[in-house]
């Protein structure tokens, strides 16, 4: 099993500028950003270029979780996802999206860590927790001094998460929880886990704050992954896990509460996919400018230019999707279905852009040092988690037709 590391190992040098941001902004979207939003964009971009890209491929290849990089997010004031107060850095929905975009441009594992830490665990506590729970956890999590996890998915219930089988039985002043969870990001390293279980008394799905290590909580790293290799997902076994009644999130009194948290992450997934697409496009454009074939740089060939332009068109459309998603969020007008269409579009388009980038790099496209193959592998996870492409399609389909095509 790989081990967590607090140090950054050196990686082989990349070809000139491969993977570094070129500032892809063909439609001048930067002009729509506030000074605060530009600050978050540039701060996260510098971090990715200077600290992430030089070392991340080595961590990814060794399936090693670089905690030092993850904790740097707290030091740089990048963890908060728009949560107000409690030590979270003030950021608009657009600023939060830009951070997601840039971190995923660097690496999907890094971006997923932020999604779990802020978008799921912190968001659940902020939306559903008591004042005491918020005060205890959110400031330390914003600084990355405490790590969080969000345990909803089960071995037999992925898309059908509402059918979860984990049970919580009230016994006096505590709950006893039994069941299993799977694909839980940070599940083996978290200081607090937002754990979802069905109350045996009223049948409702409820959320609990569990603090590992504690008897009855057994987490193991899922090995053999071909995607998001620099963050650990866990299999969790819950056997007679006892938590005090005070661990219950007071506003998590049904599956709808969990759904409210998950709905906020769909827009974030659109930003994450954009980051992967921008990273791959920038790498492909830089490579094509430097790579000589048949006596000329690749960019001199018509078919290469055609591919680059089509990639740019998709990236630009994804940027416009994200900008609108952010504005609707700020206006409290972002519906679940609009967020679903945003995730559906951007994850699908990102796959296409990244595949074309790998193609343009030829055989060198499979080398990690060229910063495309990681994106190609990692986008598969984003395409799947927080609701698969199929589920998002059916959600939007139900909305536009009025007919539910699934249970």
Phi and psi in degrees as a GROMACS rama.xvg file:
@    title "Ramachandran Plot"
@    xaxis  label "Phi"
@    yaxis  label "Psi"
@TYPE xy
-70.586  158.639  UNK-2
-115.275  150.62  UNK-3
-69.5466  144.965  UNK-4
-129.06  145.822  UNK-5
-102.039  2.48313  UNK-6
-118.798  157.666  UNK-7
-103.813  121.514  UNK-8
-85.6374  148.358  UNK-9
-70.903  150.141  UNK-10
-120.472  161.763  UNK-11
-63.5051  142.926  UNK-12
-64.1144  142.275  UNK-13
-89.831  162.577  UNK-14
-58.3313  163.318  UNK-15
-52.2078  120.108  UNK-16
66.4056  2.13636  UNK-17
-59.8363  129.225  UNK-18
90.4109  -18.6237  UNK-19
-76.6179  147.132  UNK-20
-66.138  131.952  UNK-21
-98.719  0.165556  UNK-22
72.9534  40.6589  UNK-23
-56.9383  110.144  UNK-24
-156.513  68.032  UNK-25
-68.4326  -29.1618  UNK-26
-98.5852  15.9885  UNK-27
56.7342  43.001  UNK-28
-68.0104  -25.9787  UNK-29
-54.5087  -30.8223  UNK-30
-64.414  -18.0934  UNK-31
-88.6879  -3.69143  UNK-32
-94.5588  148.156  UNK-33
-79.9115  169.805  UNK-34
-61.1722  -39.4826  UNK-35
-63.0596  -42.4764  UNK-36
-66.241  -39.1267  UNK-37
-65.0479  -36.9571  UNK-38
-61.2142  -45.701  UNK-39
-64.0511  -39.7902  UNK-40
-60.2319  -49.269  UNK-41
-71.9131  -36.0487  UNK-42
-64.1751  -46.4439  UNK-43
-70.4418  -33.488  UNK-44
-66.371  -43.1105  UNK-45
-61.3409  -42.3735  UNK-46
-60.2572  -45.4131  UNK-47
-64.1555  -47.0586  UNK-48
-67.1413  -40.7481  UNK-49
-88.0909  -34.8091  UNK-50
-114.518  -28.4794  UNK-51
-91.2503  -57.5032  UNK-52
-58.7906  -35.1666  UNK-53
-66.1852  -18.9302  UNK-54
-126.513  -15.1424  UNK-55
-69.2594  -32.4694  UNK-56
-61.5674  -35.4687  UNK-57
-66.704  -44.2608  UNK-58
-62.6193  -42.7555  UNK-59
-61.9734  -45.0002  UNK-60
-63.5119  -36.697  UNK-61
-89.777  4.38153  UNK-62
52.0763  47.5546  UNK-63
-113.283  133.532  UNK-64
-90.0631  107.981  UNK-65
-82.5934  83.939  UNK-66
-59.4605  -30.3016  UNK-67
-60.4274  -41.7968  UNK-68
-65.7308  -41.7405  UNK-69
-65.7905  -40.0439  UNK-70
-70.0429  -24.134  UNK-71
-62.0342  -28.3901  UNK-72
-60.0923  -38.1864  UNK-73
-68.6846  -41.7045  UNK-74
-62.9574  -32.8148  UNK-75
-87.5338  -0.606064  UNK-76
69.2703  40.0762  UNK-77
-109.366  2.15187  UNK-78
-106.016  121.497  UNK-79
170.679  -34.2996  UNK-80
56.956  27.8496  UNK-81
89.0931  1.46271  UNK-82
-65.5703  135.372  UNK-83
-93.3134  133.778  UNK-84
76.4451  -168.798  UNK-85
57.6243  35.4178  UNK-86
79.9809  2.58345  UNK-87
-80.6521  137.352  UNK-88
-65.1482  136.698  UNK-89
-68.5047  123.978  UNK-90
-150.802  142.371  UNK-91
-73.5163  171.489  UNK-92
-62.3116  -36.2465  UNK-93
-66.9161  -43.6479  UNK-94
-60.9701  -44.3732  UNK-95
-60.877  -40.5223  UNK-96
-64.6156  -39.704  UNK-97
-63.4526  -37.2625  UNK-98
-63.8158  -46.1175  UNK-99
-56.4945  -45.4176  UNK-100
-59.5365  -50.171  UNK-101
-66.9114  -41.3235  UNK-102
-64.5166  -37.9049  UNK-103
-74.5021  -26.8139  UNK-104
-61.137  -33.4765  UNK-105
-76.3982  -50.865  UNK-106
-169.073  138.338  UNK-107
-67.4307  -30.4006  UNK-108
-66.7832  -42.3711  UNK-109
-62.4325  -44.8461  UNK-110
-65.1719  -37.0013  UNK-111
-68.2581  -36.7516  UNK-112
-56.3539  -46.747  UNK-113
-62.4633  -40.5609  UNK-114
-61.4263  -39.6533  UNK-115
-72.8082  -48.7333  UNK-116
-62.4837  -53.8992  UNK-117
-95.5959  -49.1114  UNK-118
-69.5694  -28.4309  UNK-119
-110.43  -63.8015  UNK-120
-66.0584  -54.4974  UNK-121
-65.0626  -40.7927  UNK-122
-61.4118  -40.9838  UNK-123
-62.613  -42.8836  UNK-124
-67.1881  -41.1419  UNK-125
-65.6326  -39.7749  UNK-126
-82.183  -33.3712  UNK-127
-119.935  -9.62664  UNK-128
-86.8224  167.325  UNK-129
-78.7182  167.563  UNK-130
-60.4093  -40.7644  UNK-131
-62.557  -42.8007  UNK-132
-65.0144  -40.0528  UNK-133
-63.815  -46.6513  UNK-134
-63.9318  -35.5533  UNK-135
-71.147  -41.8465  UNK-136
-104.027  -41.3263  UNK-137
-62.1944  -45.1187  UNK-138
-59.8181  -44.0965  UNK-139
-67.5814  -33.9021  UNK-140
-72.045  -36.0987  UNK-141
-63.386  -29.8976  UNK-142
-88.2431  -1.43739  UNK-143
62.4836  22.2087  UNK-144
-80.2006  -29.8795  UNK-145
-117.392  137.264  UNK-146
-105.644  147.095  UNK-147
-121.789  161.695  UNK-148
-141.619  163.079  UNK-149
-132.906  105.234  UNK-150
-105.509  92.3185  UNK-151
-116.549  -51.3517  UNK-152
-61.303  141.359  UNK-153
-121.553  163.115  UNK-154
-54.3959  -36.9459  UNK-155
-104.889  6.04426  UNK-156
-141.401  94.5356  UNK-157
-95.7086  -86.607  UNK-158
-62.9307  -32.7932  UNK-159
-88.609  53.832  UNK-160
-69.2126  -22.8194  UNK-161
-65.2647  -19.1618  UNK-162
-88.8356  22.2475  UNK-163
-55.5778  146.756  UNK-164
-106.585  -11.3312  UNK-165
-60.5449  134.006  UNK-166
-117.082  142.363  UNK-167
-123.282  121.007  UNK-168
-111.646  125.808  UNK-169
-76.0386  126.505  UNK-170
-134.255  98.3861  UNK-171
65.1054  -121.83  UNK-172
-95.7822  18.7965  UNK-173
-145.676  167.071  UNK-174
-112.928  143.738  UNK-175
-112.327  122.613  UNK-176
-115.665  133.822  UNK-177
-134.196  140  UNK-178
155.654  -158.386  UNK-179
-150.092  148.285  UNK-180
-131.332  156.12  UNK-181
-144.207  151.013  UNK-182
64.7879  38.2825  UNK-183
-93.2001  104.155  UNK-184
-60.0243  135.786  UNK-185
68.3936  7.76173  UNK-186
-61.1667  -23.8299  UNK-187
-95.1979  -9.95955  UNK-188
-123.217  -1.09847  UNK-189
-71.3813  146.111  UNK-190
-88.731  -24.0336  UNK-191
-144.789  135.165  UNK-192
-120.244  124.021  UNK-193
-81.9139  104.601  UNK-194
-107.52  129.465  UNK-195
-105.078  132.294  UNK-196
-148.877  157.031  UNK-197
-92.1817  123.808  UNK-198
-69.639  122.959  UNK-199
-68.5188  -17.9076  UNK-200
-78.8102  -47.7321  UNK-201
-115.804  -1.03457  UNK-202
76.5152  3.29079  UNK-203
-86.4361  146.893  UNK-204
-79.4922  128.418  UNK-205
-130.63  158.074  UNK-206
-108.608  139.572  UNK-207
-129.546  149.395  UNK-208
-99.0848  114.97  UNK-209
-109.545  138.553  UNK-210
-116.711  91.939  UNK-211
-66.4399  154.651  UNK-212
-80.5165  138.419  UNK-213
-147.743  143.879  UNK-214
-55.4266  134.978  UNK-215
96.6981  -9.02948  UNK-216
-108.958  110.286  UNK-217
-122.423  115.308  UNK-218
-120.728  134.874  UNK-219
-130.301  144.153  UNK-220
-70.3845  135.336  UNK-221
-79.2522  118.903  UNK-222
-96.4305  174.855  UNK-223
74.9467  18.3447  UNK-224
-76.362  143.465  UNK-225
-105.731  11.0695  UNK-226
-146.345  149.289  UNK-227
48.7746  52.6328  UNK-228
-77.2392  -16.4787  UNK-229
-97.7798  18.4893  UNK-230
-137.598  145.297  UNK-231
-98.0203  129.775  UNK-232
-102.103  150.783  UNK-233
-121.794  147.786  UNK-234
-89.9985  129.555  UNK-235
-121.686  128.449  UNK-236
-110.619  129.007  UNK-237
-113.74  112.261  UNK-238
-125.963  107.462  UNK-239
54.1455  41.3923  UNK-240
-75.0151  124.332  UNK-241
-110.994  127.427  UNK-242
-130.61  148.005  UNK-243
-67.8444  155.664  UNK-244
-59.0964  -25.7765  UNK-245
-69.5154  -11.6054  UNK-246
-77.2071  -12.6021  UNK-247
-68.8608  132.436  UNK-248
-74.1226  116.039  UNK-249
-62.3141  -27.063  UNK-250
-101.556  10.9802  UNK-251
-100.402  75.4102  UNK-252
-113.827  23.0863  UNK-253
176.48  166.432  UNK-254
-63.3976  -25.1229  UNK-255
-59.009  -32.6867  UNK-256
-63.8881  -45.6263  UNK-257
-62.4487  -38.5273  UNK-258
-63.6981  -35.4877  UNK-259
-62.5369  -40.366  UNK-260
-66.271  -46.3915  UNK-261
-64.0121  -33.8537  UNK-262
-61.6235  -32.9506  UNK-263
-70.8539  -19.8046  UNK-264
-86.3247  -15.2765  UNK-265
-65.5363  -42.8289  UNK-266
-62.9441  -38.3604  UNK-267
-60.9982  -37.4189  UNK-268
-62.3522  -34.9928  UNK-269
-63.7834  -41.7926  UNK-270
-65.3674  -40.8229  UNK-271
-60.8259  -46.0315  UNK-272
-62.0366  -39.0528  UNK-273
-58.9831  -42.8794  UNK-274
-58.7112  -43.4202  UNK-275
-64.052  -41.723  UNK-276
-65.6801  -42.9109  UNK-277
-63.0078  -43.336  UNK-278
-59.0333  -44.4982  UNK-279
-70.1962  -40.6306  UNK-280
-63.693  -47.0029  UNK-281
-59.4479  -41.342  UNK-282
-63.7438  -42.0975  UNK-283
-66.6754  -42.3926  UNK-284
-65.0918  -44.2525  UNK-285
-62.569  -44.5089  UNK-286
-61.9725  -44.0085  UNK-287
-65.9198  -27.4601  UNK-288
-73.1877  -31.2318  UNK-289
-95.3101  -30.5643  UNK-290
-74.992  123.812  UNK-291
-98.127  128.133  UNK-292
-142.325  137.533  UNK-293
55.3875  34.4553  UNK-294
82.84  2.76648  UNK-295
-141.259  156.333  UNK-296
-62.4398  150.238  UNK-297
-57.4134  -31.8602  UNK-298
-65.0407  -11.996  UNK-299
-78.1793  -10.61  UNK-300
-94.7425  138.124  UNK-301
-59.9407  -42.9151  UNK-302
-67.2383  -32.3936  UNK-303
-67.683  -44.4349  UNK-304
-61.3873  -40.3395  UNK-305
-61.3405  -42.1897  UNK-306
-65.6795  -42.4527  UNK-307
-63.6741  -39.8715  UNK-308
-66.1875  -42.1583  UNK-309
-65.3993  -37.7329  UNK-310
-62.8384  -44.5346  UNK-311
-62.1658  -38.4825  UNK-312
-61.3024  -42.3917  UNK-313
-67.3751  -42.6612  UNK-314
-61.9991  -43.3679  UNK-315
-64.7746  -41.1724  UNK-316
-62.4009  -39.426  UNK-317
-63.0695  -38.9338  UNK-318
-62.565  -41.3956  UNK-319
-67.9511  -37.6231  UNK-320
-56.064  -49.6241  UNK-321
-65.5327  -41.0495  UNK-322
-59.5839  -43.387  UNK-323
-68.8173  -40.4431  UNK-324
-58.5659  -42.0039  UNK-325
-64.3008  -44.2316  UNK-326
-64.1199  -41.7342  UNK-327
-64.0621  -37.1502  UNK-328
-61.8792  -45.2534  UNK-329
-63.9696  -28.6769  UNK-330
-91.7924  5.55889  UNK-331
56.2781  36.8654  UNK-332
-120.474  9.94233  UNK-333
-81.0687  113.051  UNK-334
-86.5215  161.934  UNK-335
-58.9446  -38.3207  UNK-336
-73.1278  -36.0098  UNK-337
-64.9113  -42.6724  UNK-338
-62.1037  -37.9194  UNK-339
-62.7545  -43.4314  UNK-340
-65.9032  -36.249  UNK-341
-62.7342  -45.8174  UNK-342
-64.1502  -45.3004  UNK-343
-57.0808  -50.4406  UNK-344
-63.8012  -50.764  UNK-345
-72.1382  -36.546  UNK-346
-68.9144  -35.9278  UNK-347
-67.2935  -46.7341  UNK-348
-66.5416  -36.4003  UNK-349
-62.0103  -40.5537  UNK-350
-57.9265  -42.5835  UNK-351
-65.6456  -45.2097  UNK-352
-62.3049  -45.0306  UNK-353
-67.1754  -39.3922  UNK-354
-62.4657  -39.4039  UNK-355
-68.8195  -36.7454  UNK-356
-62.8249  -44.2478  UNK-357
-62.1633  -37.506  UNK-358
-64.3801  -42.3209  UNK-359
-66.1333  -29.0473  UNK-360
-80.8455  -3.61672  UNK-361
58.8036  -142.158  UNK-362
-61.0484  -31.0084  UNK-363
-68.4327  -13.5792  UNK-364
-66.5768  -19.4485  UNK-365
-90.5776  -2.0502  UNK-366
-83.6295  131.74  UNK-367
-61.4305  -30.8048  UNK-368
-63.4965  -16.3355  UNK-369
-95.5869  3.46454  UNK-370
58.13  36.022  UNK-371
-120.398  -40.8671  UNK-372
-63.691  -36.1833  UNK-373
-60.7537  -42.8745  UNK-374
-63.1407  -38.8367  UNK-375
-64.202  -38.7004  UNK-376
-75.1642  -43.2029  UNK-377
-72.3458  -30.0825  UNK-378
-63.8386  -24.1731  UNK-379
-63.683  -34.9571  UNK-380
-70.5042  -43.9761  UNK-381
-66.2634  -35.7958  UNK-382
-59.0904  -25.9033  UNK-383
-101.404  -45.524  UNK-384
-76.3232  164.201  UNK-385
59.3757  30.2739  UNK-386
104.791  116.875  UNK-387
-66.9839  168.11  UNK-388
-56.3557  -39.3298  UNK-389
-65.0382  -45.1876  UNK-390
-63.9172  -43.5731  UNK-391
-61.9801  -38.4086  UNK-392
-60.9902  -44.2296  UNK-393
-69.4897  -32.9766  UNK-394
-64.5444  -47.2691  UNK-395
-69.2911  -38.7408  UNK-396
-59.3005  -41.9222  UNK-397
-61.9887  -37.8746  UNK-398
-68.388  -41.7791  UNK-399
-84.3226  -20.4515  UNK-400
-106.811  -20.9663  UNK-401
79.1035  8.11051  UNK-402
-119.701  123.176  UNK-403
-84.6137  120.18  UNK-404
-97.6664  10.434  UNK-405
-146.664  162.891  UNK-406
